[in-house]
Amino acid sequence: MANELPKRSEVKVEDTWKLSDMFESDTAWEEELNQIKKKSEDLVCMEGKVGESASSLLKVMDLSAELDERISLAFNYAERLYDEDTGNNAHQAMVAKIMSLYADLGSKTAFVDPEVLAIDEKKLEGFYKEEPKLELYRRFIDEILRVKAHRLSTEMEKLVALTMEMSQTPSETFSLFSNADMTFPEIKDEEGQTVRLSHGRFVPMLESADRRVREDAFKQYYSEYKKYLNTYASLYNGQVKQQIFYAKARNYESTLVASVDANNVSPVVYHNLVDTVNKNLDKLHRYVKLRKKYLGVDELHMYDIYTPMISDVAKKYTFDEAKAIVLKALEPLGAEYVAKVKEGFENRWIDVYENQGKRSGAYSAGAYGTHPYVLMNFNGSLDNVFTLIHEMGHAMHSYYSNENQPYIYSQYKIFVAEVASTCNEILLLEYLLKNTTDEKERLYLLNHYLDMFKGTLFRQTQFAEFEMKTNQMVEDGEGLNADNLNHLYHEINEKYYGPDMISDDEIAYEWARIPHFYYNFYVYQYATSFSAAVAIAHDILREGEPVVKRYKEFLSGGCSDAPVALLRKVGVDLESAEPIQAALDVMAEVLDEMEK
């Protein structure tokens, strides 16, 4: 059938990422795994000797960093292969092998942190004076000491490390089941042609100007999830339970506290976001009312939420056109930044189009010592142009951190992971608004601006609230099942979208398709980062080079400082409600313009 997705082998090489920049072949990857195993024995021999002397501590730190860097690269190679075709059995086996090695290595080296924690503070200071090379690891060691109350004995750390591999089962099974095993029904597109629904085609169908297509796609897509709700509920229940296990094992009061503490962030930030957004739901309700008016419908349904309000201005872009727009939009960040993005475009950092078995969505990933990799499922929509500039923001954040930090400080905390990507999106939007003279196109772009607030600040906080409440339910002794998950999700959806939106029965199943619920309280950071990005992007456009310089320092910071502290260097304090409220105030201004 002509509209079936191509097989991986049928995709043009130039539209795929170049994984040989990590390893020349699978054979080379296998050899590296053998070398990692051998090298790990050098570290295992140091058990019981970490705090003996400054030289012993330095040797352990050097070996730990080297092993972590090498296994990270090997893991990334296997994961990228897996994601380009999740149904490939050989690649599934490679991921299983690297996960097994990770677990084995974690178990064997679990003695390191407890032995570091056992070193007397004065003795440790003496080590720094005796061995100047240890200064490189001072902050790294300080981070170990920061969570001292949540570290376990060596034997217990080994036991916890052994659970890592099986703890991935809910997430891995969700991915396999959703991406490789589920088959979606066929529907008729705008031209009456039969096409098969897929993850990559679902949202483009909801963006259709043809309401019949939107409704069919929405109902048929979720009809497939309805068949497997008990399976998905069981998987998600298992995910929450493994999070609770680790939180309890490490003496945290809740999964939420354990999760945010990993990034050295206060739970106040999480609750502050949910509370502030709930106080501003009137803005989302105004958006819904405006959408209903622009679409000219008696009832607004959840399948009407993605289609542009100004439908006849919607454009399609080739990937070459998308790249050219991105490069122009990023010019405020300077020639150096733009040149590096262009290098990524020209040297196959990106896997561009959807194929059978390919992981849905988009992301940026990579490892130290190689360039970043970006997964796309590009379909030509304006949203996909924004996705491209978003993921290149992640890639450039990784590039600058990797270039300017040693490996141990190169990986920026997840708390700030969405700032650079969203800042890029705001720059793109402002570029497009500045360069249009057509009133209808301006309305279309303002619509897109509102959709960013809806999709990032509100939708991700909606997810965050659902995740927080489901974890609380299990912590309070209530099991998760399809019925109570459907009820809770539908209830939150009704609250967020308000009286002018029909919260269709099918939307109650949406929780089952969200991969981020397996990322352990990840989604709230989209919303906090969005708020920070709005501030940074507007400062860049107003003040230029001085802000760009500070911004690049932030991008280059990795985890060399606490994430909140790194952001303060660019003038944003996410421990207050101010950035969130300021972003919501910008939304109100855009609403005012569109309503007029």
N, C-alpha and C positions, 0 to 999 in steps of 0.2 A: 504493500500500500504506500502511495507516494508521500503521505503525511506522517508516516512513522518516523521516529527519530533514527538518525544514522547510528550504525555500530561504531565503536571506538576506532576500529581499524579503517573506517571510511572517512575519518576526519582528516582534513589537510594538516600536514605537519606544522606549517607556519601558524596555524591557529591553536597549537598546543604549547604547553610549557616545556622548557628544556631541562628535564630532570638529570640529564647527563652532566650538568654543571655541579651536581652534588656527587654522583657516582657514575662512572663510565658505563657500568653494567650491573646487573643483579649479582653477578659473580663477584665483582669488586665489593659490593655491599656485604655479601656473605663473608668475605675475607675480613672485612672491617669488624663484623660481629665477633669473629674468632679472635681478632687482636684485642678487642675490648674485654673479652673474657679473660685473656691472658694478663692484660694490664690490671684488671680488677684484683688479681691475686696479690699484686704489689701492695695494694691498699689494704686488703684483708690481713696481710702480715703485720699491719700497724695496729691491730686491735690490742687494746690495753696499753698502748705506748703514746697515745695522742698528746697527753699532757706531760710527758717525761721531760721534754726540753723544747726550746724554741725551734731547733732544727727539726725535731719530730713533728711539731705542729705545722711547720711550714711544708714539710713533705706531704703530710696528710691533706693540707689545703690545696697544694699544687695537683696532687693525684686526683682528688675529688673533682676539682674544676676541669681537669683534662678529660676524665671519664664522662662527666656530665655533658661537656661540649661534644664529645664524639658520639655518644649515644643519642643525643638530641638530633644531630645531623642524620644519623642512621634512621631514627624514628621518622623524621620528616620525609625522607626518601620513600619509605614504605607507605606512609599515610597519603602522600600525594599520588602514588601509584594506585592505591586503593580507591581514592576519591574519584579518579578519572573513570573508573569502571568498577563499581562496588560488587558486581557479580562475578568478577574475575577470581577464580579459586586460588590461583597462585599468589595473587596480591593479598587475598584474605589470609593466606598462610604466612606471608611475610609480616603482616601486622601482628598476627598471633605470636610469631617468633620474637619480634622486637618487644612486645608487651611482656612476654615471658622473661626476656633478658632484663628488662626494666625491673620487674618484680624480684628477680634473683639478685640483681645488683643492689636493689634497695634493701633486701634482707641482709645481704653480706656486709653492707656498709652502714647498717643502722646504728652501729656503735659510735660513729663519729660525733654526732651532736651531743649525746649524753656525756661523752668523755670531755668534750669542749666545755659543757656546762659544769663539769666537776672541777675544772681548773679554778683555783683561788684567784680572786680579782687582782690582788697585788702581784701574784705570780705571773698572771697574764700580762700585766703592765710591764713587768720585768722582761718578759719574752719580746715585747715590741721594741724595747730599748736594745736588747741583745741582738736581735735579728731584724734589721731595718726592712727587709723584704716582706715581713709580716704585716707591715702597715697597709699593704694592698688589701689585706683581708680584714682590716679592723671593722669596717662597716658591716661586712658579711657576718663576722662573728658577733657584732652587736645585735644583729637581727636574730641570731640564734638565742642570745641572752634575753632579748625582749620578750620572747614567748616561753621563758623558762618554766613558768607555772603549768604549761601545757605539754611539756616534754615528759617522756616516760623513761623507764629504766631501759638499759640496753636490750635485755631479753624481750621486754614488752614492745620496744620499737621494732625489733626483728619480727615479732609476731604480727604487728600492725602492717609492716611492709609486705608480709606474705599475703595479706588480704587484698592488696592493690589490684591484682589481676582479676580476681573474681568480682571486685566492686565495679568493674567496667561493664559487666554483663548487661544491666538495664540499658545503658547508653548504646552499647554496640548492637544489641538486639533491636532496639528502636531504629537505629540507622539501617541495619540490614532489612528489617521488615518493611520499613517505610520506603526505602530507596530501591531495593532489589526485588522484593517479593510482591508488593502490592501492584496490582494492575487496575488502572482507572477506566471507566466507561468511555465510549465514543459519544460525541455530540456533533451537531451541525454548527459550523461557523457562520460568519456574516454572509458569506456567499452560498451557503447551503451545502458546502463541502463537509464530508465526514472527517473529523479529526479526533484523535485519542487524547483525552486529558492526561496531563502529567503535572508533576510539581512545577516544572518550569513554565508550563503553559497556563497554569491556573490563574495567576494574577493578571497576565495579559488578557485572558478571557474576561476577567472582572473589570478590566479597563475598557472593554468594548463599548462603543456607542450604542450597540444593539442590546436593548434590555433583555430580550429573549435569550440571547447568548449568555449574558451575565447570570440570569436566573438558572438557566440549564446547567452552566458550569458549576455554580454554587451548590445546587441541590444534588447533582450527580457526583461531584467531588466528595461532598460530605456523606453521601449515601454509602460510599465505600468505607469511610471511617466508621460509620455507625455499625457496620458488620463486625468490627473488631474492637469495639470500645472496651470490652472486658479485658482483652489482651493488653491494650494500651494502659488501662487503669492499673493492671497488675505490674506492668513495667515501671510506670511512674511511682507506684507505691514502693516498689523495690528501690528505686532511685532515692526517694526520700528516706527510706529506712537505712540505706547505707550512709547517707549524710548524717543521720542521727547517731549511727554507730560511731563514726569518727568524731563527732562533736562530744559525745559522752566519754569516749575513750580518752580524749584530751582535756577533759574537765572544763568544757565550755557549757554555759547555761542554755544555749540553743544553737541550732544549725546556722541561724542568721548571724549570730555573734561570731561563731567560729569562722564563717565564710569571710566576713568583712575584715576580721582581724588578720587574716592571711595577707591582706594588702595594707595593713597598718591603718585601717580606716575605722572610725567609730560607728556603731550601729545608729547613732543619732542622725547620721547623714542619710541613711536608708529611710528611717521613719519620717524625717524632715521632708524628704522628697514626696512620699506618699501623702503626708498630711497637706503639704502646700498644693499639690496637684488636686487633691480632693476639695480644697477650698476654692479652687479655680475651675471647677467643672462647668460653671456657667459659660466659659469661653468655648469649650467643646460643644456644649448645647447650642450656642450661637452658630457655631460652624455647621452643625447638623441642620439647623433651621435654614441657614443660608444655602446649603447644598440642596435641600428639598425644594427651595424656591427656584434655584438656577436650573435644576433638572426638570422642573415643572411637573412633579408627580404628586398624586394625592397621598400616597404612602411611600415613605423612604424605607427601603429594606437594607439589610447588611450587604447584599450583593450590589448595592448602589454606591458603596463607600469608596471604591477605587477609580471609577470612571471620572475623567475630568469634567468639571462643571461646565467648562467652555469647550465642548467636545469637538467643534469643527476646527479648532486650532491645533489639535493634537498632531504631532509630527512623528515620523519614523526616521531613524538615523542608521546609516551604515556604521560599522565599527571604525572605519577610517575617519568618518565625520565626527564620531564621538571622541576619538583621540585628539583631533584637531581642536575641538571645542575645549576639551580639558586643558590642553597646553595653553590656550589663550586665557582661560579663566584663572590659571595658576600664576600668571605673570606678576601679580603683586608680591609673590613670595621670592622673586628674584631669579636671575638667569641661571644660577647654579642649581637651584631646586628644579626648575623647568627642564634643564638639560638632563638631569638624572632621571626624571619621569620619562622623558623621551627615550633615553637609553633602555629603560624597562620595556617600552613599547616595541623597540626595534630588536631586542635581544631575547624575546620569548620568555618574559617573566610571567605571561598570562596564558591561562587555558580558557579559550574564549566562548565556545558554543556548547550547548547541551548535546549529549549523546546518550544512547541507551546505557542505563546503569550508572550514569554519572551522578555524583552527589548533587543535591539540589542547593539552591541559594548561591551565596558568594562569600568569599573570605580572602584574607591575606595571611600567609604563613611562611615559615622559613626557619633557617637555623644560622647560627653564627658561622662566619667563614664563607657564606655564599649569599647571593642576592635573594631578596624576598620572592615569593611565588604568590600569584593571585588566581583564584578560581572564580570564573564567571559562568553564567548561563545566559549570554547576551542575546536579547530578542529585538533590539532596535528601538525600544521605547525611551522616552525621556527619563523615566525612572532608572533605566539601565545605564544611561549616561551619568546620572547621579551615583549609581552603584559603582561605576568605573572610577570616578574621581574619589569616591569614598574609600574604596579598597586601595587605591594608590596612596591615599593619605596614611593608611595603616602601613603600607609598604615603605613609605618614606620615613615614617616614625622609626620603623625597624632599621632602615638603612642608616639614618643618622646616629641612632643609639649604638648600632654595631660598629660603626666607623670611629666613634669617639669614646667608647667605654671598653674596658677589658671584659672578657666573657662573663664573669660573675656579676657585673653590673649592667649588662647590655639589655636584659629583658625587662622592659617597662611593666609596671604593675597593671593588672587588668582594670583597675579603677580609672586610669587615665587613657585606656586603650582606644576609646572612641572619640577623644578630643581632636586629634589630627585629622581623622577621617571626616568628622562632621564639620570641622572648620573648612575643609576643602569643599564640602557641599554648599556651605553658605557663600563661599567665594564664587562658586559656579552660579548660584542663583542671582547674586548681586551683579555678576558679569552679564547674565542674560537679561536682567531687568534694565540695566544701563544701556544695552545695545538694541533694545526694541523701541520702535516708534509707533507700533500698531497697538491701539487701545485694547483690542480683543486679546492680542498676544500677551499684553501686560496683565490682563485679568487672568489669563491662563497661568502665567508664572506666579502671580499672587496666590492663585488656587494651589499651585504646587508648594508654595511657601507654607500655606495653611496645612497642606497634607503632610509636610515635614513635622510640623508641631503635632498634628494628629497621630502620625505614624511613629514618631520617636518619643516625644515628651509624654503624650497621653497613653498611647498603646503600650509602650514599654513599661510605664508605671502601672498600667492595668495588669500586665503580666507579672510585675514585681509584687503587686498586692495579692494576686492569685497564688503566687509561689510562697509568699510569706504566710498566707492563711492555710494553705495545704500542709505546710511544714508544721504549723501550730496545731493543726488537727491531729496529726500523727503523734506529735509530742504530748498532746493531751489524752492520748490513748484511743483515738478514733481512727479506724482503718479507712483507707481511701478505696473507693469503688467507682464504677462508672456512673451510678446514680448521683452520689454526692458531689463528684467532680463536675458532672454536667450542671447540676443545680447551682453550685457555687459560681461556676464560670458564667452561666447565663445571668445570674443575679448581678455580678460585677459589671458585666457588659451593659445591662439595662441602666445601671447607675451612671456609668461613664457617658453613654451616648444620649441619655435623656429621653424626654417624652415625644420628641419628633422622629424618633427612630423605632422602627419595628425590629425588635430583637428576635429574628426568626429562630425556630426550634433548632435548625441545623447549626447555628453559631455556638450552641452549647457544647458541640463536639470539637471546637477549634483547639482546645487545650491538647487534644490527642496528637496534633500534627506539629507542635512547636518544639523543635530540637533544643532550643535554649533552656527548656525546663530540665534538661539533663546536664546543665553546666554549673549548677550549684550557685544560685543567687548571682547570676551574671547580668541579667537584663536591666536592673536599675541603673547600671553604669552608662547605658545608652542615654538615659534621660539626664543624668547629672552631667555627662560629657557634652550633651547637646547644649545645655545651658552655658557651660564654659565656652564652647565653640562659638556660640552666637556673640559673646563678648569679645573674644580674641579676634574673630574675623572682622568685626566692625572696627576694632582698634587698628588692625592692619590697614584697612582701607582708609581710615581717617589720618593715621600718623605715619604710615609707611615704614621706612627702614629701621628706626629705633625699635619698633614693636617686632618687626621681622627678626631682628637680631636676638631679642629676648625669647622669641618664639622658637628659634632654632636652638637656643640653649636648652629650652624645655625638651625639644625633640631629641637632643643629643644626650639628655640626662639619664636615659635608661631607668634603672632603679638605684641610682647613686644617692638619692635622697628620698624621703617619704613622698608619696605621690601628691598629697595635699600641699606640701611645701614646694614641690616643683611647680605646681600650678600657681602658687602665690607669686612666683617670680614673674609670671606673665600678667599678674594683677587680678587673679580670680581666686576667691576663697569659697570653696564648696562646703565648708563647715557651717556656713550661714545660709539662710533661705534667700538671700539677696539675688544670687545669679539665677535661681529658678524663677523667682517672682519677676525679675527683670526680663527674662525670656518670655514669660507669659504675657507681660505687658506689651512686648513687641508683637505678639500674636494678636492682642487686642487692637493694636494700630492697623495691622493688615486687615483684620475683620472690618474695622471702621471704613477703610478705603473700599473694600469690596461691597459692603452694604450700601455705600453711597452710589 
